[in-house]
Amino acid sequence: MGAALHAAGVDDGHIGVEIVGEGRMRTLNYAARGVDEATDVLAFPIDDHPHERGPRELGDVFICPAMATDVTEAAVHGALHLCGYDHETDSGEMLELQERVMRSLD
């Protein structure tokens, strides 16, 4: 996750990470997105002031290993979401950055 934060320009921040089973992930996904199925990763940002100085409280990432093809990639994906990236609305920037981070970890 540190590599993802650094790539996103965040050098001082906190992230909560929870590893969950499929049932918990399904419940979280339904509550947050209205989707009644488990997924690999969900991110819940809490930092409303991304440009303030000092450590940032970025939010929480929930990872379901049973649904993830690659748990490390799921962690990177969640961290980038907490930094404000959104692959559903951008022009590919988030997934491109995610791929660069993953290559840097090899």
Number of C-alpha atoms within 10 A of each C-alpha: 18 16 18 24 20 13 16 20 10 16 14 14 15 14 21 13 16 11 13 17 16 17 12 14 23 20 16 20 19 14 11 12 10 11 13 13 13 20 19 25 23 24 22 17 18 14 17 10 10 15 8 9 8 10 12 20 18 25 20 19 23 23 25 23 18 14 16 15 11 11 17 15 19 23 23 23 28 28 30 24 22 24 21 13 19 16 14 9 9 10 10 12 13 20 17 12 18 22 15 14 22 16 9 10 9 5
